[in-house]
Amino acid sequence: MSLPSLVPLIGVADVVIGLSLGSRLFLIAVGLSLIFGVLGVLNFAHGGFYMLGAYVTLAVVTGLIDNFWIAAVAGALAVGVVGATIEFAAIRPLYDRVDADLDQLIVTFGFVLVIHEAVRFIWGSGSYSIDPPDVFNFSVSLGGSTFSAYRLVVIGLAIAVLAGLWLFITRTYFGSLVRGTSSDREMASMLGVDVPRLYTGVFFLGSVLAGLGGALSAPLQSTSPALGDQVIIDAFIVVVIGGLGSMSGAFVGAMLIGMMQSLGPQFISAGSIAIPFLAMVIVLLFRPEGLFGGIGE
């Protein structure tokens, strides 16, 4: 099949879907990358945080306040509190251990199981869905394609989060503490920085971002206990491609993976799921540190 015959298969809707997938991936991946870049913790429970954000949003919308945006903020903040509690109670005591990295992996993996079972206990094993906010609950026709207007909102919010994080990390006092501590924890502590409290704050922020990603995903896909399983794998791929600790790398990597997931089946019907993994392998071979690197970049 020639290239000209392939191009028409790609519609505007495919691109928008790919970018909206990438936007949700960015929110979980940038939190994962931020936590690893500052704390050095590779948080396996991040997918569970994403799932929990979707469930809490759904619970608030259906049981408390019929307002999606309030529910999404509540879901993100609730996940942030859960994440900060886990960091304070279970991860903080491990920082100074000889095998801290391995212990942290085991602990965060344990919380993956805890969160999954808690969700099944509270909400059951079924799937739930909610509609997008009324103001964006309509379809847009562009270039012969039709897609949900809410997807454009998700893309815009991801861009806004990237800009806000960049300003926060590079232009605020707390951001300077984050960058300094990520470079030299001991020196920051000697200069009077309350490193444990800073770590908890960063873990809270990263968890909020994962919860927000899950909240925004609720109107776009069914919410079930398996929601976080695949997304954490994709998030790790994004972080590897973009570079550990890089916000801009997380954004670029997420958009690449989102587009691959959306457009890949158009070109390779069988085995398209392997395309992101192939991209990760290529990046690791030729640029092991990722496309970008460093907190605040």
N, C-alpha and C positions, 0 to 999 in steps of 0.2 A: 504494500500500500504506500503510495507516494505521500510526501509531506503535505502538498496542497489538499489532498483528500482527508488528511487527519485534522487539519486546522479547523474546518467547520464544525467538527465534533465538540469543540470547546466553546461553550456559551458563557454569557455574562454570569448566569446563575452559578455555573461551576466555579468561576473565579470568586464570586461573593461567598459561596459556601466554603471554599478553601480558605479564604481570609478569615471567615468567622470561626472556622475550626482552629486556625492558627491563633486567633485572638484568645480563645478559651485556653489553649495550650500555653500561650504566653503567660497568662495570669498564674497558672500553677508552676510553670517552669521558672519564672523570674523569682518567685518566692523560694523555690527549691535552691536556685542558684545563689540567692542572697544569703540564705541560711548557711549553705556550705562555704561561701566565700568569706563570711565573717566568723562563724562558729567552727567551721571545719566538720560539721555534722552532715552526713548524707542521709537525709530523712526519708526512710521508706514509708513512713506513715502519711506522707504528703498526699498520696492518692486517696487515702481515707479522709483526710481533711476536705478534699475536693468533693467527695461524695457526701460528707456530713453537711457541707454548705448547701448542697442541693436539697437535702432532706429537711433541714431546719427552715429553709426558705419556703418549701412546700407546706410544712406544718404551720408556719405563721400565716401564709396566704389562705389556707383552707380552714384554719381553726381560730385565728385571732384577728388579724387585720387584713381586709381584702384590698391590699395595696402592695403590688409586687416590689416596688422600689424600697419601701420600708422593710419588707420581708427580706430582700436581698442584703440590705445593710445589716439587719439583725442576724441573718445567717452568717455573714462574713465575720461580724464581731464575736458571735458565739463561738465560731471555730477558732478565732484568735485567742479567746480565753482558754479554750481547751488546749490549744497548742502551747500557750505560755505556761499553763499548769503542768503539762507533760514535761516541758523543758525544766521547770523549776524543781519538780519532784523527782523526776526519773533520769534526766540527762545531765543536769548540772553536777551531781555527785560523781560523774564519770570523767569529767574533763582532765583531771590530774592523774588518772590511772595510766599504767604503762601500756596496756592494750586498749586505750580509750576508743580508738576507731572501731575495733571489732565489737567492743561492748555496746557502743552506740548503735551500730548496725543491728545487733541482736535486739536491743531494747526497742528501737523504732519499728523493727519487723514485728515484734510482739504486740505493739500497739496497733499495727495493721489488723491483726486478728481480733484484738479487743474491740476496736471500732466497728469492724464488720459484724461481730456477734451482737454488739449493743444495738446496731441499726436493725438487725434481724429481729431482735427481741422487742424493740419498740414499734417498728413499722412493718414487720413481717418480711417475707421474701418476694412479695409481688412487686409489680412495676406501677409507678404513678406518673402522672403528667399534668402540667398546668399550661394555660394559655399565656401568650405574651401579654404585656400590658396593653390595655384597650387602645391607647393612643397609637401604638405601633402594631396592632393586630390586623394588618392588612398586607396585601401583596403588591409588589412593585414590578412593573413590566419595563424591561430595558433590553434593547438589542435582540428582541425576539425571545427573551427568556423571562421567566417569572420567578420571583423569590420573595421571602418574607422580609418586610421592612425592618423587623427586629434584628435581623442579621447585621444590617448596616449600623444599628445602634451598638451592638456588641463590638464591632470593629472600631467604631469611634471611641468607645469606652477604653478599649485596650490601648489605643494611641494616647488617650488622655492619661491613663495610668502610667505609661512609659514616660511621658513628659513630666508628670508629677513626681515620680520616683527620681528621675534625673535631677530635678530641681531640689528635691529633698536631700538627696545624697551629696550633691555638689555645692549647694548654696546655703545650707543650714548648719548650725553648730552641732546638732546631733549627727548630721551626716558626716561632718568632719571627724567626729569621734568614731563613727562606724568605720570610715576609711582608715583612720589611724590604728584602730584596734585590729582590723583585718590584716594590717601590715606587720604589727609588732604588739602582741598582747601584753608581754611583760613590760615593755616601755610605757605603754598606755597606763598600765596599772601603777607604775612608779610615778607617773605624772598626776595621779589622783583620779583617774577614770574608774568609776565603779563598773568594772568589766562584767561581773555576774549580772547586774541589773541591765546593762547594755545588751548582753546576750539574750536575756529574756525579752527585752523590747524588740530586738531583731527577729527572734523566733515568733513573737506575736504578730509582727508585720508580715512575715512570710506566710504564716498560717491564715491571716486575714485575706491575703491575695489568693491563696488556694480556695478558701471558702467563697470568695467573690466569684472565682471562676466557676465553681460548682453551682452557685446561685444563678449566674447568668446562663448556665447550660440547661437549667430546669425546663424552660419553655421550648427548648430546641430538641430535646431527646428525653426518652423515658428515664425516670429515676428508679434505680434498683440497687441492691447491694453490690452488684458487679460493676457499678459505674466507675469506681476508682481503679479497677484492676488494669485496664488497658491504658488509661490516661497516664498513670505513673510511669509505664514503660515509655510512652511517647515523650513524656516530660524529661526523662533521663536522656533520651536521644537528642532532644532539643538542647539540653544543657551541654552535652558533649560536643555537639556541632557548634553551638554559639561560643562556648568557652565558660568554664566554671567561674562564677562570680561576676559575669558580665550581663548587665541589663540589656544593652543593645544587642548583644549576641543572642540572648534569650528571645528577643523580639524577632530578629532575622531568622533564627533557627526555627522558631515556632511557625512563622509564616511559610517557610520552605516546606516544613513537614505537613502543614495544613493543605498547601497546594498539591503536594505529592499525594496525599490521601484523597483529595477531591478529583484530581486530574489523572492520577495513575491508572485507575480502572479503564479510562478512555483509551489508553494505549496498550496496556498489558492487562487483559482480563483475568488471567491466572497468575498468581504470584505477586500481585501489586502490593500486597501487604509487606513484602520484603523490601520495597523501594526505600523507605526511610532507614532501614538497617544498612542497606548498601551505601546510602549517603553518609551515614555515621562512620562506616568502615573506611570510606575514601578520605574523609576528614581526618580520622585518626592516623592514616598512613602518611598523609602529606602535611598535615598541620595538627600535631597531637594536642596542642594547647587550645584548639578550637579557632573559630574564625575571629573571635575577639577575645578580650581577657581583661580582668581587673575590676574591682568594685568601682561603680560610678561610671564605667565606660559603656 
